[in-house]
């Protein structure tokens, strides 16, 4: 668990965007929402996979992969609505949230 927390903290601290006004990646509400929603989806999906009998590695990839796929679909839909404008930073926040949620969820035995 200690290694997982260290990896997540390292990712969160080093992932900054260099915007013209020096706005931090994490100070943008939209990016925080993408991260949080992805973390919840990944945690839930990973927990469901663990509950169904998959081992930690398999359940991690099920939760992470499902969440990234949902994020890609959502960004594709946004790109069509916003005249082809897709934000890569949104997808980066989705990936970080998916990784965090899946990593944390694999450490617990969820029963539901």
N, C-alpha and C positions, 0 to 999 in steps of 0.2 A: 504494500500500500504506500509505503514511503517513497518508492521510486515513481509511482504513478503521480503522486502529488507533486513531486519535484519536476516531472516532465510537464505537467499542466501549468505549473507556476512559471516555468521557463518559457513555455509557449506564450503565455499571457503577457509576460514582461517584455519579451523581445519582439512581439508582433505589433509594430506601430506603423501607421501610414504617414508619409511625408506630404501633407497637404500644404497648400500655399499659406494658409493661416495657422499652420502648426497645430492643427486639431488632432488630438489623439484618436486612434481607431476606436478606443473603448469609451470615449466621451460622446460618441454619436449614438443616440437612442436606437436608431434603426439597426445598427450593428449589434448592440447588446440584445435586442429582441431576437435577431436571427440566431445569435449564439444560444440564448436561453431556450428558445423553442426547439432548436436542434438538439440541445442537451436533453430536454425532456423526452423528445421522440426516441432518441438513441437509448436513453436509460430504460424507457418502457419496453422497447423492442428487444433490447438485450436481456432484460429481466424475463420477458416472455419466453425467449429462446432458452435461457437457463432453466426456467420452470418446466419446459418441454423436454429437458434431458440433454441438451447440447452442452459440450464442455466449454470452458472459459474462452478458449481461442475461437471456436466456432461461433459462440454467441456474440463475441466482440465483433466479428466480421459481419454477422447477420444484422446487428444493431447499427453498426457504423455504415455498412453498405446501403441499407434501407434508408437511412436518414440522408445520406449524400444523394441518393437517387431522388428522393422527394425534393431536396433542395435544388437539384438540377432541373427537375420538372418545373418547379415554381419559378426559378430564374428564367427558364425558357418562355414561360407564359408572360412573365413581366417584360421580357424583351420584345415580345410581339405587341404588348399593350403600349409600351413606351417608345414606339417607333424604332425598335431594334436596339434600345439602350439597355444593356445588361451590366449590372455592377459586379465586378469581380470581387470587390471587398465584401459584398453580401455573401457570396459563395465561400470566401475564406472564413467568414464568421460561422457559416453553416458547418464547414469542415471541422473547425476548432470545437464547436459545440458538440458535434457528433462524436468526435474523438474523446472529449472529456466525459460525456454521458456514458458512452460505451465502456470506457476504462473504469470508471467508478462503479458502474453497474455489475461488471464481471466479478467484483470483489465480494459481492453479497449473494446469499442464497435467498431469493425472493420466493415467497409462497403466496399464491393467490388463486 
